[in-house]
């Protein structure tokens, strides 16, 4: 047998190193989870816009998230929102990571306390206005308790999903490489089958740091499926047509 040199072996290794296709079937046990659809991330007046705005515009994130809310309503898919709030007592934390410290410094997602909505309307913690008609439909959308750092470990998202007998999640929202990716990792660890709508997320882009590239890479390596918003809409339209035949 002819020997294989190191260069050929490296080439063969690259050819073999392909991610398998796992697939994702959307059924009645599937929900859409949208993370942080809030002004501070998605409005040009939001305190994080300077960091995430470029990625939001490149991905058409605002409109794509709205499409997901609409698709949920039109197709009977329950939507869960996992928001990010900081209350006054959270500013007394004795230590933070770099991004936590930044969020506290710029008063991101600030609210008075759990029972205080004074000044909430139109604030950075409030929903983007175009999402409000969907979120206010309490039968179709569940707003979970706030997560506090990045992932859903400290809110009731998993409980709310389990109580609706959901075992599959279509994930989107803000910001891609932090809260969305952290939600993805935790939901996978909790046994959910998971797809991500890649262009319904966005991430900070800073000098030498591209959060969106990092996020999209990790989505592809961990999720069962990566959709574009258009692809998901086409799939749901096809399923609707089959159901009507």
N, C-alpha and C positions, 0 to 999 in steps of 0.2 A: 504494500500500500504506500502510495506516494506521501511523503511527509508534508505537513502544513507549517509554513513559517509563521513567525509572530505577527507579521502584518496581515497575512491572510486570516489568521485566527481572530485578530481584532475585528476585521471586516465581518467575518462570520458571526462573531458575538453581537455586533451591532444589528445584523439582520435578524438575529434570534430575539433581540431585546425589544419586542413589540408588546404593547399592552393588550391583553385579551378584551374582546367585546363581551360585556356581560348583559346589556340590555336592561330595560325598565318598562314594565307594563303598568299603565295607568288604569286603576280600577276604583271601586267604591271605597276602598281602604286607603286611598291616596289623598293627601292634603297639600296645600301650598303654604309654606312658611315664609313670611317676609320680615326681615330683620331691619329695624331702625329706619322706617320710611318717614324721617323727620326733617324739619326745616334746617337744623344745624348741619346736616349732611347734604341736603338736596336743593336747598334754596341758595341762589347767588348771594343772599343776605346772611346766610348761615355762617357761623364762626369757623367751620371747617372747609368752607368752599375754596379757599386759597390752596389747600392741599389736595382736595379731591375733585375740584371742578373740572379740570382737564379730562380726567378719566370718566366723569359723569357725562360730559358732552361727547367724548369719543364713543362711548358705549350706548348712547341714547338711553341712559339708565332711567331717567324720570318717566319718559313715555313707556318704556318697557315694563316698569313696575306697575304703572297704571293698567297696561294690557293684562298683566297677570291678575290683578283684582277683577278686571272685567271678565276674563276667562273663567275665573272661579265662580263668579255670579252666573254666567251663562251656562256653565256645565255642571252646576251643582257640586262643585268642589269646595269644601270648607277651607277657608283661609284663616291662618293663625298669624298674629302680629306679635313679635317679640321686641318690645321697645327698650330704649336705654334712657333712664332718668337718674339724675343725681339730686338728692335732697340736701338740705342744709347740713344735716349731721354727717353726710358723706365727706364734706370738706374738712372734717376733723380727723381724717385718716392719718396715721403716723408715718406711713410710707406708701409710695406708689411706683409702678413701673414708668418708663419714659412717656408712653402715650397716655396713661392714666393721669400723670402729673400735668401734661399738656391740656387734657380735657378739663381738669379742675381749674387750671390757670386761666383758661379762656371762657369759663362758665358754660361749658357745653352741656346741653340737655338739662339745665338747672330748673328745679321746681322747689317750692318751699318745703313741703313734706308730703307724706302719703295722702293726707286728707285735705290738702290745700291746693286748689286749682286757680287761686288768684293770680292773674297775669299769665296763665297758661295759654289762653287763646292767642294764636299768632306768634307765640314765642318760639325759640329755637327747639324746644322740646315737643312742640305741637306737630301734628301731621302736616305734610304738604297739602295745601287746599284741594288739589285735584283728587286726592285719595279719600277725602272725608266722606263723600256720599257712599262709598263702599264700606269703609270702616264703621260708619254709623249704622249699618245694617246688621244688627246684633244677631240675627238668625244665621247669617252666612259668614260672619267674621268674629273670631274670638281674639280679644286683646289680652295677652298674658301679663303677668306681673313683670316689672322691669328686671333686666339683667344688669349687673353692676360693673363687670370688667369687660369681658368679650363673649364668653360662652353662656349657655343657658343653665349651667349647673345650679345657680342660685335663684332661678325663677320657676314658674310652674308650667313651662312649655311642655315638657315630657308628660307630666300628669294630664294636662288638657288633651294632648294627642291620644294618650292611652284610653282616656275616658270616652273618646269618640271612636275607639277601635281602629285607630289609624296605625298602619305599620309601614307606610311608604310616604316619603316627603319629597316635594319639589321645592327647592330652597332658592331664595334670592334676597336681595336687599343690600344693606350697607354695614360697615365697609368690607369690601371683599376679602382682603387678606387678614383681617382682624376678627370682627364679630361674625361675619358669614362663615369664614373658615372654621372658627372656633365652634359655631353651631354645628357645622358639618361633622367635625371630629366627635363631638359629644353625642350627637344623634346616631352616628355609626356605632359608637361604643355601647349605646343603649339598645342596639339591635334593629334600628330602622333601616330600611332600604332607601337609598337616597339618590336623587338627581339634582343637578344645579342648572339654573338658567344663567349662563355665563354673562350675557350682555344685559341682564337685569341686576348686575352688581357693578360696583366701581370702587377704586381704592386710591389712596394717597400716592401722588408722584412727587418725590422730592429729589434734590440733587444727589445722584448716585443711587437712588432707591426707587424701584418701580413696584409698588404694591400690587398693581393689577396683574402684572406678569407673574409675580409670585403666586397670587391667588389662582389664576387660571391654570398654572402648572399643577398646583396641588389638587384642584378640583378634578383634573383629568386623571390624576394618580389614585384618587380615593373614591370618587363617586361612581355609581353604576352607569350614569349617563350624563352627558353635558348637552343641554339644548341651547339653541338660540331662541329668542322669543317667537320669531316667525315659525321655526320648526315646531315648537310646542303648540302654537295655534293651529298649524296644519294638521298635526296629529289629532288634536281634540276635535277639529272639524271633520276629519275622516271618521273618527269613532262615532260622532254624532250622526253622520250620514249612514253608517252601518247600522246603528240602532234604529234609525227611521225606516230602513229597508224591510 
